[in-house]
Amino acid sequence: MPIHQVVKISWVLLAVLVGIAIVRGPEVQAANKINVLVWDEQQPVRKKVYPNFPGNYIADHLKKNTRLSVTSAKLSDTEQGLSSETLHQTNVLVFWDHHRHRDISIEKSQEMVDLVKEGRLALVALHSAHWSVPFMLAMQERAAQDALQRLPEQDREKATVEFRGTVGWNKPGDYERNFLDVEYHRTADGRITVYVERPNCVFPRCCTPTQPSQIRIVSVDHPIAQGVPKTFSIPETEMYDEPFHIPEPDEVVLDETWQGGEYFRSGCLWNLDKGKVFYFRPGDQKYPIYKQSPILQIIENACLWLGKN
């Protein structure tokens, strides 16, 4: 074949490939995006702080990042905005609730946690969502995971976990312990029952009058902390104080202190089987905390990192 015909054919093939790339460009780009669902109870708030609710304010910020495909949902949506179809299409669930924790059922919450364990969904629990049912069940599952891992590997298949207590919203005493009770009972045939205390996912002291707090980045090299000052202040916030009745985190990304000496692990990460859970304390419906750049950056970083893992 003459060389000029080979060149002509090559240019035609190149043009066809470029055309395919142009046509499929948006499709490929969409496929590569991280799907983020920002769920908000939408508790009535002072409109001067968040005219369109905290969840929508966060979602509007996240939408500025072209690597994220962001949608919003609320409690009053069909199926509470948490249908199975929606959850299966979501990579990262950012969850904000405050008063209506009990409105999300154990069954729906367990569905979310199962998706986390499968590595198909990451959970970001914000502020008062420490008492959300999805977060509490995730911590329950992590407590069971920790208890089983303390057994020799050959014994784990023989073990059955039973939880003590019920999922509840009970504030602990000021001096309760910061760890969970676990007991191992072995029967004559070698079977093991592991009794695990349910995490209460709360703390004894909180909610003093408005005051500032100081955030310190503990894991400065973690992707969630990138682009965030190593220390910064929140001018107006609530106070939470340890002990936080949760399984030991795999990593504390940031912590927080108050002028009265109170301390809290305010940014915690857990591995849950194949998935991950991130709890981030700062935030409230009464204070413009989500309008602070470092706070939004941490949430954005969490979505980006969790969505890739």
Phi and psi restraints in degrees (value plus and minus 20) as a CYANA .aco file:
   2 PRO   PHI     -78.3   -38.3
   2 PRO   PSI     128.9   168.9
   3 ILE   PHI     -82.3   -42.3
   3 ILE   PSI     -53.8   -13.8
   4 HIS   PHI     -87.9   -47.9
   4 HIS   PSI     -49.1    -9.1
   5 GLN   PHI     -93.5   -53.5
   5 GLN   PSI     -57.3   -17.3
   6 VAL   PHI     -81.5   -41.5
   6 VAL   PSI     -63.8   -23.8
   7 VAL   PHI     -83.5   -43.5
   7 VAL   PSI     -62.7   -22.7
   8 LYS   PHI     -81.0   -41.0
   8 LYS   PSI     -65.4   -25.4
   9 ILE   PHI     -82.5   -42.5
   9 ILE   PSI     -60.1   -20.1
  10 SER   PHI     -81.6   -41.6
  10 SER   PSI     -61.7   -21.7
  11 TRP   PHI     -86.4   -46.4
  11 TRP   PSI     -57.2   -17.2
  12 VAL   PHI     -83.5   -43.5
  12 VAL   PSI     -65.3   -25.3
  13 LEU   PHI     -81.7   -41.7
  13 LEU   PSI     -60.8   -20.8
  14 LEU   PHI     -82.1   -42.1
  14 LEU   PSI     -62.4   -22.4
  15 ALA   PHI     -83.6   -43.6
  15 ALA   PSI     -59.9   -19.9
  16 VAL   PHI     -83.7   -43.7
  16 VAL   PSI     -64.5   -24.5
  17 LEU   PHI     -83.9   -43.9
  17 LEU   PSI     -61.2   -21.2
  18 VAL   PHI     -83.0   -43.0
  18 VAL   PSI     -61.5   -21.5
  19 GLY   PHI     -82.3   -42.3
  19 GLY   PSI     -61.9   -21.9
  20 ILE   PHI     -82.6   -42.6
  20 ILE   PSI     -62.7   -22.7
  21 ALA   PHI     -82.4   -42.4
  21 ALA   PSI     -60.0   -20.0
  22 ILE   PHI     -85.5   -45.5
  22 ILE   PSI     -63.2   -23.2
  23 VAL   PHI     -86.1   -46.1
  23 VAL   PSI     -61.4   -21.4
  24 ARG   PHI    -108.4   -68.4
  24 ARG   PSI     -25.6    14.4
  25 GLY   PHI     -71.8   -31.8
  25 GLY   PSI     -76.3   -36.3
  26 PRO   PHI     -80.5   -40.5
  26 PRO   PSI     -55.2   -15.2
  27 GLU   PHI     -85.7   -45.7
  27 GLU   PSI     -65.9   -25.9
  28 VAL   PHI     -85.5   -45.5
  28 VAL   PSI     -61.5   -21.5
  29 GLN   PHI     -81.6   -41.6
  29 GLN   PSI     -62.8   -22.8
  30 ALA   PHI     -84.4   -44.4
  30 ALA   PSI     -58.4   -18.4
  31 ALA   PHI     -85.5   -45.5
  31 ALA   PSI     -48.6    -8.6
  32 ASN   PHI    -106.8   -66.8
  32 ASN   PSI     -27.3    12.7
  33 LYS   PHI     -96.8   -56.8
  33 LYS   PSI     134.6   174.6
  34 ILE   PHI    -111.0   -71.0
  34 ILE   PSI     103.0   143.0
  35 ASN   PHI    -105.6   -65.6
  35 ASN   PSI      96.0   136.0
  36 VAL   PHI    -134.3   -94.3
  36 VAL   PSI     109.9   149.9
  37 LEU   PHI    -131.7   -91.7
  37 LEU   PSI      99.1   139.1
  38 VAL   PHI    -119.1   -79.1
  38 VAL   PSI      92.0   132.0
  39 TRP   PHI    -125.8   -85.8
  39 TRP   PSI     111.2   151.2
  40 ASP   PHI    -153.8  -113.8
  40 ASP   PSI     107.1   147.1
  41 GLU   PHI     -75.9   -35.9
  41 GLU   PSI     -50.0   -10.0
  42 GLN   PHI      40.6    80.6
  42 GLN   PSI      32.6    72.6
  43 GLN   PHI     -83.3   -43.3
  43 GLN   PSI     118.3   158.3
  44 PRO   PHI     -75.2   -35.2
  44 PRO   PSI     110.0   150.0
  45 VAL   PHI    -149.6  -109.6
  45 VAL   PSI     148.2   188.2
  46 ARG   PHI     -88.5   -48.5
  46 ARG   PSI      98.4   138.4
  47 LYS   PHI     -82.2   -42.2
  47 LYS   PSI     -45.0    -5.0
  48 LYS   PHI     -90.1   -50.1
  48 LYS   PSI     -38.3     1.7
  49 VAL   PHI    -109.4   -69.4
  49 VAL   PSI     -76.7   -36.7
  50 TYR   PHI    -151.7  -111.7
  50 TYR   PSI      70.9   110.9
  51 PRO   PHI     -76.1   -36.1
  51 PRO   PSI     -47.2    -7.2
  52 ASN   PHI    -145.5  -105.5
  52 ASN   PSI      13.7    53.7
  53 PHE   PHI      56.3    96.3
  53 PHE   PSI     129.9   169.9
  54 PRO   PHI     -79.8   -39.8
  54 PRO   PSI     -61.0   -21.0
  55 GLY   PHI     -80.2   -40.2
  55 GLY   PSI     -63.8   -23.8
  56 ASN   PHI     -88.4   -48.4
  56 ASN   PSI     -53.5   -13.5
  57 TYR   PHI     -83.9   -43.9
  57 TYR   PSI     -63.7   -23.7
  58 ILE   PHI     -84.1   -44.1
  58 ILE   PSI     -65.0   -25.0
  59 ALA   PHI     -80.6   -40.6
  59 ALA   PSI     -60.9   -20.9
  60 ASP   PHI     -81.4   -41.4
  60 ASP   PSI     -57.1   -17.1
  61 HIS   PHI     -87.5   -47.5
  61 HIS   PSI     -66.4   -26.4
  62 LEU   PHI     -83.5   -43.5
  62 LEU   PSI     -50.7   -10.7
  63 LYS   PHI     -84.6   -44.6
  63 LYS   PSI     -37.9     2.1
  64 LYS   PHI     -91.7   -51.7
  64 LYS   PSI     -37.3     2.7
  65 ASN   PHI    -110.1   -70.1
  65 ASN   PSI      98.2   138.2
  66 THR   PHI     -89.7   -49.7
  66 THR   PSI     -31.7     8.3
  67 ARG   PHI    -105.5   -65.5
  67 ARG   PSI     -26.0    14.0
  68 LEU   PHI    -133.5   -93.5
  68 LEU   PSI     117.9   157.9
  69 SER   PHI    -129.4   -89.4
  69 SER   PSI      89.9   129.9
  70 VAL   PHI    -133.8   -93.8
  70 VAL   PSI     112.4   152.4
  71 THR   PHI    -148.8  -108.8
  71 THR   PSI     139.4   179.4
  72 SER   PHI    -136.4   -96.4
  72 SER   PSI     131.0   171.0
  73 ALA   PHI    -166.4  -126.4
  73 ALA   PSI     141.2   181.2
  74 LYS   PHI    -165.7  -125.7
  74 LYS   PSI     147.6   187.6
  75 LEU   PHI     -80.7   -40.7
  75 LEU   PSI     -54.2   -14.2
  76 SER   PHI    -103.3   -63.3
  76 SER   PSI     -22.2    17.8
  77 ASP   PHI     -88.5   -48.5
  77 ASP   PSI     143.8   183.8
  78 THR   PHI     -76.1   -36.1
  78 THR   PSI     113.0   153.0
  79 GLU   PHI      34.1    74.1
  79 GLU   PSI      11.4    51.4
  80 GLN   PHI      40.0    80.0
  80 GLN   PSI       0.8    40.8
  81 GLY   PHI      52.2    92.2
  81 GLY   PSI      -7.4    32.6
  82 LEU   PHI    -149.8  -109.8
  82 LEU   PSI      22.6    62.6
  83 SER   PHI     -84.0   -44.0
  83 SER   PSI     138.0   178.0
  84 SER   PHI     -78.6   -38.6
  84 SER   PSI     -60.2   -20.2
  85 GLU   PHI     -81.3   -41.3
  85 GLU   PSI     -64.7   -24.7
  86 THR   PHI     -82.0   -42.0
  86 THR   PSI     -66.2   -26.2
  87 LEU   PHI     -83.1   -43.1
  87 LEU   PSI     -58.2   -18.2
  88 HIS   PHI     -90.4   -50.4
  88 HIS   PSI     -38.8     1.2
  89 GLN   PHI    -115.1   -75.1
  89 GLN   PSI     -18.3    21.7
  90 THR   PHI    -125.3   -85.3
  90 THR   PSI     115.5   155.5
  91 ASN   PHI    -112.5   -72.5
  91 ASN   PSI     -59.8   -19.8
  92 VAL   PHI    -152.7  -112.7
  92 VAL   PSI     106.1   146.1
  93 LEU   PHI    -126.5   -86.5
  93 LEU   PSI      94.8   134.8
  94 VAL   PHI    -116.4   -76.4
  94 VAL   PSI      98.7   138.7
  95 PHE   PHI    -138.5   -98.5
  95 PHE   PSI     102.0   142.0
  96 TRP   PHI    -146.8  -106.8
  96 TRP   PSI      93.6   133.6
  97 ASP   PHI    -161.2  -121.2
  97 ASP   PSI     148.7   188.7
  98 HIS   PHI    -160.4  -120.4
  98 HIS   PSI     -76.8   -36.8
  99 HIS   PHI    -131.7   -91.7
  99 HIS   PSI     -49.9    -9.9
 100 ARG   PHI    -121.1   -81.1
 100 ARG   PSI      25.0    65.0
 101 HIS   PHI     -76.2   -36.2
 101 HIS   PSI     -62.5   -22.5
 102 ARG   PHI     -88.3   -48.3
 102 ARG   PSI     -32.8     7.2
 103 ASP   PHI     -92.1   -52.1
 103 ASP   PSI     -39.3     0.7
 104 ILE   PHI    -113.2   -73.2
 104 ILE   PSI     101.5   141.5
 105 SER   PHI     -92.7   -52.7
 105 SER   PSI     140.2   180.2
 106 ILE   PHI     -79.6   -39.6
 106 ILE   PSI     -61.5   -21.5
 107 GLU   PHI     -84.1   -44.1
 107 GLU   PSI     -65.5   -25.5
 108 LYS   PHI     -86.5   -46.5
 108 LYS   PSI     -60.9   -20.9
 109 SER   PHI     -84.3   -44.3
 109 SER   PSI     -58.9   -18.9
 110 GLN   PHI     -85.4   -45.4
 110 GLN   PSI     -55.2   -15.2
 111 GLU   PHI     -79.7   -39.7
 111 GLU   PSI     -63.8   -23.8
 112 MET   PHI     -81.8   -41.8
 112 MET   PSI     -65.6   -25.6
 113 VAL   PHI     -85.3   -45.3
 113 VAL   PSI     -58.7   -18.7
 114 ASP   PHI     -81.4   -41.4
 114 ASP   PSI     -58.7   -18.7
 115 LEU   PHI     -86.1   -46.1
 115 LEU   PSI     -56.6   -16.6
 116 VAL   PHI     -82.6   -42.6
 116 VAL   PSI     -67.0   -27.0
 117 LYS   PHI     -81.6   -41.6
 117 LYS   PSI     -51.2   -11.2
 118 GLU   PHI     -98.6   -58.6
 118 GLU   PSI     -27.8    12.2
 119 GLY   PHI      60.0   100.0
 119 GLY   PSI      -4.1    35.9
 120 ARG   PHI    -117.8   -77.8
 120 ARG   PSI     -30.6     9.4
 121 LEU   PHI    -168.4  -128.4
 121 LEU   PSI     118.1   158.1
 122 ALA   PHI    -130.3   -90.3
 122 ALA   PSI     123.9   163.9
 123 LEU   PHI    -132.9   -92.9
 123 LEU   PSI     107.8   147.8
 124 VAL   PHI    -134.2   -94.2
 124 VAL   PSI      90.0   130.0
 125 ALA   PHI    -119.0   -79.0
 125 ALA   PSI     104.8   144.8
 126 LEU   PHI    -125.9   -85.9
 126 LEU   PSI     112.1   152.1
 127 HIS   PHI      31.9    71.9
 127 HIS   PSI    -133.9   -93.9
 128 SER   PHI     -89.0   -49.0
 128 SER   PSI     -25.9    14.1
 129 ALA   PHI     -89.7   -49.7
 129 ALA   PSI     -17.9    22.1
 130 HIS   PHI     -81.3   -41.3
 130 HIS   PSI     -43.6    -3.6
 131 TRP   PHI    -125.8   -85.8
 131 TRP   PSI      -7.6    32.4
 132 SER   PHI     -92.5   -52.5
 132 SER   PSI     129.8   169.8
 133 VAL   PHI     -83.6   -43.6
 133 VAL   PSI     -62.1   -22.1
 134 PRO   PHI     -78.1   -38.1
 134 PRO   PSI     -62.9   -22.9
 135 PHE   PHI     -87.7   -47.7
 135 PHE   PSI     -62.6   -22.6
 136 MET   PHI     -82.6   -42.6
 136 MET   PSI     -59.6   -19.6
 137 LEU   PHI     -90.5   -50.5
 137 LEU   PSI     -55.2   -15.2
 138 ALA   PHI     -82.1   -42.1
 138 ALA   PSI     -62.7   -22.7
 139 MET   PHI     -87.5   -47.5
 139 MET   PSI     -55.4   -15.4
 140 GLN   PHI     -81.3   -41.3
 140 GLN   PSI     -66.4   -26.4
 141 GLU   PHI     -84.5   -44.5
 141 GLU   PSI     -56.7   -16.7
 142 ARG   PHI     -88.4   -48.4
 142 ARG   PSI     -57.5   -17.5
 143 ALA   PHI     -80.9   -40.9
 143 ALA   PSI     -61.1   -21.1
 144 ALA   PHI     -85.1   -45.1
 144 ALA   PSI     -61.9   -21.9
 145 GLN   PHI     -79.3   -39.3
 145 GLN   PSI     -65.5   -25.5
 146 ASP   PHI     -82.7   -42.7
 146 ASP   PSI     -62.8   -22.8
 147 ALA   PHI     -83.9   -43.9
 147 ALA   PSI     -60.9   -20.9
 148 LEU   PHI     -88.7   -48.7
 148 LEU   PSI     -55.3   -15.3
 149 GLN   PHI     -89.3   -49.3
 149 GLN   PSI     -36.8     3.2
 150 ARG   PHI     -97.5   -57.5
 150 ARG   PSI     -35.2     4.8
 151 LEU   PHI    -101.9   -61.9
 151 LEU   PSI     131.7   171.7
 152 PRO   PHI     -77.2   -37.2
 152 PRO   PSI     125.0   165.0
 153 GLU   PHI     -74.4   -34.4
 153 GLU   PSI     -58.6   -18.6
 154 GLN   PHI     -89.5   -49.5
 154 GLN   PSI     -35.5     4.5
 155 ASP   PHI    -113.8   -73.8
 155 ASP   PSI     -33.3     6.7
 156 ARG   PHI     -85.9   -45.9
 156 ARG   PSI     -54.6   -14.6
 157 GLU   PHI     -90.2   -50.2
 157 GLU   PSI     -38.7     1.3
 158 LYS   PHI    -111.1   -71.1
 158 LYS   PSI     -22.8    17.2
 159 ALA   PHI    -118.1   -78.1
 159 ALA   PSI     124.5   164.5
 160 THR   PHI    -144.8  -104.8
 160 THR   PSI     112.8   152.8
 161 VAL   PHI    -115.3   -75.3
 161 VAL   PSI     112.9   152.9
 162 GLU   PHI    -145.1  -105.1
 162 GLU   PSI     113.1   153.1
 163 PHE   PHI    -113.0   -73.0
 163 PHE   PSI     119.0   159.0
 164 ARG   PHI    -115.4   -75.4
 164 ARG   PSI     116.8   156.8
 165 GLY   PHI      66.3   106.3
 165 GLY   PSI    -197.3  -157.3
 166 THR   PHI    -144.8  -104.8
 166 THR   PSI     142.8   182.8
 167 VAL   PHI     -85.3   -45.3
 167 VAL   PSI      99.7   139.7
 168 GLY   PHI    -170.1  -130.1
 168 GLY   PSI     154.3   194.3
 169 TRP   PHI    -144.0  -104.0
 169 TRP   PSI      51.5    91.5
 170 ASN   PHI    -136.5   -96.5
 170 ASN   PSI     102.7   142.7
 171 LYS   PHI     -93.9   -53.9
 171 LYS   PSI     112.5   152.5
 172 PRO   PHI     -99.1   -59.1
 172 PRO   PSI     149.4   189.4
 173 GLY   PHI     -93.1   -53.1
 173 GLY   PSI     144.4   184.4
 174 ASP   PHI     -80.8   -40.8
 174 ASP   PSI     -46.5    -6.5
 175 TYR   PHI    -142.0  -102.0
 175 TYR   PSI       6.0    46.0
 176 GLU   PHI     -90.2   -50.2
 176 GLU   PSI     136.6   176.6
 177 ARG   PHI     -90.6   -50.6
 177 ARG   PSI     140.0   180.0
 178 ASN   PHI    -122.5   -82.5
 178 ASN   PSI       0.5    40.5
 179 PHE   PHI    -155.9  -115.9
 179 PHE   PSI     148.3   188.3
 180 LEU   PHI    -124.8   -84.8
 180 LEU   PSI     117.5   157.5
 181 ASP   PHI     -94.2   -54.2
 181 ASP   PSI     116.9   156.9
 182 VAL   PHI    -156.1  -116.1
 182 VAL   PSI     113.4   153.4
 183 GLU   PHI    -148.0  -108.0
 183 GLU   PSI     122.8   162.8
 184 TYR   PHI    -136.8   -96.8
 184 TYR   PSI     101.2   141.2
 185 HIS   PHI    -136.7   -96.7
 185 HIS   PSI     101.4   141.4
 186 ARG   PHI    -127.7   -87.7
 186 ARG   PSI     113.5   153.5
 187 THR   PHI    -113.7   -73.7
 187 THR   PSI     151.6   191.6
 188 ALA   PHI     -81.3   -41.3
 188 ALA   PSI     -51.1   -11.1
 189 ASP   PHI    -106.1   -66.1
 189 ASP   PSI     -12.5    27.5
 190 GLY   PHI      72.0   112.0
 190 GLY   PSI     -24.1    15.9
 191 ARG   PHI     -91.5   -51.5
 191 ARG   PSI     128.5   168.5
 192 ILE   PHI    -145.1  -105.1
 192 ILE   PSI     109.0   149.0
 193 THR   PHI    -126.3   -86.3
 193 THR   PSI     105.5   145.5
 194 VAL   PHI    -126.2   -86.2
 194 VAL   PSI      94.5   134.5
 195 TYR   PHI    -114.7   -74.7
 195 TYR   PSI      98.7   138.7
 196 VAL   PHI    -138.2   -98.2
 196 VAL   PSI     108.7   148.7
 197 GLU   PHI     -90.4   -50.4
 197 GLU   PSI     111.7   151.7
 198 ARG   PHI     -88.7   -48.7
 198 ARG   PSI     113.1   153.1
 199 PRO   PHI     -83.1   -43.1
 199 PRO   PSI     114.7   154.7
 200 ASN   PHI    -104.4   -64.4
 200 ASN   PSI     -39.1     0.9
 201 CYS   PHI      37.0    77.0
 201 CYS   PSI      16.5    56.5
 202 VAL   PHI    -166.2  -126.2
 202 VAL   PSI    -192.0  -152.0
 203 PHE   PHI    -167.5  -127.5
 203 PHE   PSI     139.4   179.4
 204 PRO   PHI    -100.1   -60.1
 204 PRO   PSI     -45.2    -5.2
 205 ARG   PHI    -149.8  -109.8
 205 ARG   PSI     115.7   155.7
 206 CYS   PHI    -183.2  -143.2
 206 CYS   PSI     154.2   194.2
 207 CYS   PHI      43.1    83.1
 207 CYS   PSI      22.8    62.8
 208 THR   PHI     -89.6   -49.6
 208 THR   PSI     150.5   190.5
 209 PRO   PHI     -74.9   -34.9
 209 PRO   PSI     134.1   174.1
 210 THR   PHI     -66.6   -26.6
 210 THR   PSI     112.0   152.0
 211 GLN   PHI    -176.5  -136.5
 211 GLN   PSI     144.9   184.9
 212 PRO   PHI    -100.6   -60.6
 212 PRO   PSI     141.1   181.1
 213 SER   PHI    -153.7  -113.7
 213 SER   PSI     142.3   182.3
 214 GLN   PHI    -136.9   -96.9
 214 GLN   PSI     102.2   142.2
 215 ILE   PHI    -114.5   -74.5
 215 ILE   PSI     116.0   156.0
 216 ARG   PHI    -145.2  -105.2
 216 ARG   PSI     106.5   146.5
 217 ILE   PHI     -97.2   -57.2
 217 ILE   PSI      98.0   138.0
 218 VAL   PHI    -107.3   -67.3
 218 VAL   PSI     -67.2   -27.2
 219 SER   PHI    -118.2   -78.2
 219 SER   PSI      61.6   101.6
 220 VAL   PHI     -86.0   -46.0
 220 VAL   PSI     -43.1    -3.1
 221 ASP   PHI    -113.3   -73.3
 221 ASP   PSI     -21.7    18.3
 222 HIS   PHI     -93.1   -53.1
 222 HIS   PSI     121.5   161.5
 223 PRO   PHI     -76.0   -36.0
 223 PRO   PSI     -50.8   -10.8
 224 ILE   PHI     -86.4   -46.4
 224 ILE   PSI     -43.2    -3.2
 225 ALA   PHI    -116.8   -76.8
 225 ALA   PSI     -19.4    20.6
 226 GLN   PHI     -88.4   -48.4
 226 GLN   PSI     115.7   155.7
 227 GLY   PHI      57.9    97.9
 227 GLY   PSI     -10.9    29.1
 228 VAL   PHI    -130.4   -90.4
 228 VAL   PSI     115.2   155.2
 229 PRO   PHI     -76.4   -36.4
 229 PRO   PSI     127.2   167.2
 230 LYS   PHI     -84.3   -44.3
 230 LYS   PSI     -50.0   -10.0
 231 THR   PHI    -159.3  -119.3
 231 THR   PSI     126.0   166.0
 232 PHE   PHI    -179.9  -139.9
 232 PHE   PSI     142.5   182.5
 233 SER   PHI    -129.4   -89.4
 233 SER   PSI     129.2   169.2
 234 ILE   PHI    -127.3   -87.3
 234 ILE   PSI      94.7   134.7
 235 PRO   PHI     -84.1   -44.1
 235 PRO   PSI     -57.7   -17.7
 236 GLU   PHI    -153.5  -113.5
 236 GLU   PSI     100.5   140.5
 237 THR   PHI    -180.8  -140.8
 237 THR   PSI     149.0   189.0
 238 GLU   PHI    -100.7   -60.7
 238 GLU   PSI     147.5   187.5
 239 MET   PHI    -131.8   -91.8
 239 MET   PSI     113.4   153.4
 240 TYR   PHI    -137.3   -97.3
 240 TYR   PSI     124.3   164.3
 241 ASP   PHI    -152.8  -112.8
 241 ASP   PSI     117.3   157.3
 242 GLU   PHI     -82.4   -42.4
 242 GLU   PSI     139.3   179.3
 243 PRO   PHI    -102.3   -62.3
 243 PRO   PSI     119.3   159.3
 244 PHE   PHI    -117.5   -77.5
 244 PHE   PSI      95.2   135.2
 245 HIS   PHI    -101.4   -61.4
 245 HIS   PSI      61.1   101.1
 246 ILE   PHI    -160.9  -120.9
 246 ILE   PSI     139.4   179.4
 247 PRO   PHI     -81.5   -41.5
 247 PRO   PSI     132.6   172.6
 248 GLU   PHI     -78.9   -38.9
 248 GLU   PSI     105.5   145.5
 249 PRO   PHI     -85.4   -45.4
 249 PRO   PSI     133.9   173.9
 250 ASP   PHI     -91.5   -51.5
 250 ASP   PSI     -49.5    -9.5
 251 GLU   PHI    -175.1  -135.1
 251 GLU   PSI     116.8   156.8
 252 VAL   PHI    -120.6   -80.6
 252 VAL   PSI      90.3   130.3
 253 VAL   PHI     -98.4   -58.4
 253 VAL   PSI     -57.7   -17.7
 254 LEU   PHI    -170.6  -130.6
 254 LEU   PSI     134.8   174.8
 255 ASP   PHI    -150.0  -110.0
 255 ASP   PSI     155.7   195.7
 256 GLU   PHI    -165.6  -125.6
 256 GLU   PSI     120.0   160.0
 257 THR   PHI    -150.8  -110.8
 257 THR   PSI     139.2   179.2
 258 TRP   PHI    -146.7  -106.7
 258 TRP   PSI     147.4   187.4
 259 GLN   PHI     -86.2   -46.2
 259 GLN   PSI     -39.8     0.2
 260 GLY   PHI    -105.8   -65.8
 260 GLY   PSI     -15.3    24.7
 261 GLY   PHI      72.2   112.2
 261 GLY   PSI     -18.3    21.7
 262 GLU   PHI     -87.7   -47.7
 262 GLU   PSI     130.9   170.9
 263 TYR   PHI    -158.4  -118.4
 263 TYR   PSI     123.1   163.1
 264 PHE   PHI    -169.8  -129.8
 264 PHE   PSI     120.3   160.3
 265 ARG   PHI    -100.4   -60.4
 265 ARG   PSI      73.7   113.7
 266 SER   PHI    -112.2   -72.2
 266 SER   PSI     -24.1    15.9
 267 GLY   PHI    -163.7  -123.7
 267 GLY   PSI      77.7   117.7
 268 CYS   PHI    -138.6   -98.6
 268 CYS   PSI     123.3   163.3
 269 LEU   PHI    -141.0  -101.0
 269 LEU   PSI     118.1   158.1
 270 TRP   PHI    -150.0  -110.0
 270 TRP   PSI     121.9   161.9
 271 ASN   PHI    -109.0   -69.0
 271 ASN   PSI     111.9   151.9
 272 LEU   PHI    -146.4  -106.4
 272 LEU   PSI      78.6   118.6
 273 ASP   PHI      31.8    71.8
 273 ASP   PSI    -135.2   -95.2
 274 LYS   PHI    -110.6   -70.6
 274 LYS   PSI     -24.6    15.4
 275 GLY   PHI    -134.1   -94.1
 275 GLY   PSI    -194.6  -154.6
 276 LYS   PHI    -159.3  -119.3
 276 LYS   PSI     131.5   171.5
 277 VAL   PHI    -150.7  -110.7
 277 VAL   PSI     114.9   154.9
 278 PHE   PHI    -144.8  -104.8
 278 PHE   PSI     106.6   146.6
 279 TYR   PHI    -127.5   -87.5
 279 TYR   PSI     111.7   151.7
 280 PHE   PHI    -150.3  -110.3
 280 PHE   PSI      91.7   131.7
 281 ARG   PHI     -91.4   -51.4
 281 ARG   PSI     -66.7   -26.7
 282 PRO   PHI     -76.2   -36.2
 282 PRO   PSI     118.0   158.0
 283 GLY   PHI     119.2   159.2
 283 GLY   PSI     125.7   165.7
 284 ASP   PHI    -188.3  -148.3
 284 ASP   PSI     139.7   179.7
 285 GLN   PHI    -100.2   -60.2
 285 GLN   PSI     -34.0     6.0
 286 LYS   PHI    -117.4   -77.4
 286 LYS   PSI     -38.7     1.3
 287 TYR   PHI    -141.4  -101.4
 287 TYR   PSI     128.1   168.1
 288 PRO   PHI    -100.2   -60.2
 288 PRO   PSI      27.2    67.2
 289 ILE   PHI     -87.8   -47.8
 289 ILE   PSI     -58.7   -18.7
 290 TYR   PHI     -93.3   -53.3
 290 TYR   PSI     -22.0    18.0
 291 LYS   PHI    -111.9   -71.9
 291 LYS   PSI     -19.1    20.9
 292 GLN   PHI    -107.4   -67.4
 292 GLN   PSI     112.4   152.4
 293 SER   PHI     -77.0   -37.0
 293 SER   PSI     -66.9   -26.9
 294 PRO   PHI     -82.1   -42.1
 294 PRO   PSI     -54.3   -14.3
 295 ILE   PHI     -85.8   -45.8
 295 ILE   PSI     -67.8   -27.8
 296 LEU   PHI     -84.3   -44.3
 296 LEU   PSI     -56.0   -16.0
 297 GLN   PHI     -83.9   -43.9
 297 GLN   PSI     -59.9   -19.9
 298 ILE   PHI     -84.1   -44.1
 298 ILE   PSI     -63.9   -23.9
 299 ILE   PHI     -84.0   -44.0
 299 ILE   PSI     -63.2   -23.2
 300 GLU   PHI     -82.5   -42.5
 300 GLU   PSI     -66.1   -26.1
 301 ASN   PHI     -79.8   -39.8
 301 ASN   PSI     -61.0   -21.0
 302 ALA   PHI     -81.5   -41.5
 302 ALA   PSI     -63.3   -23.3
 303 CYS   PHI     -82.7   -42.7
 303 CYS   PSI     -63.1   -23.1
 304 LEU   PHI     -85.1   -45.1
 304 LEU   PSI     -65.8   -25.8
 305 TRP   PHI     -93.5   -53.5
 305 TRP   PSI     -65.3   -25.3
 306 LEU   PHI     -86.3   -46.3
 306 LEU   PSI     -52.6   -12.6
 307 GLY   PHI     -89.5   -49.5
 307 GLY   PSI     -38.1     1.9
 308 LYS   PHI    -119.7   -79.7
 308 LYS   PSI     -25.6    14.4
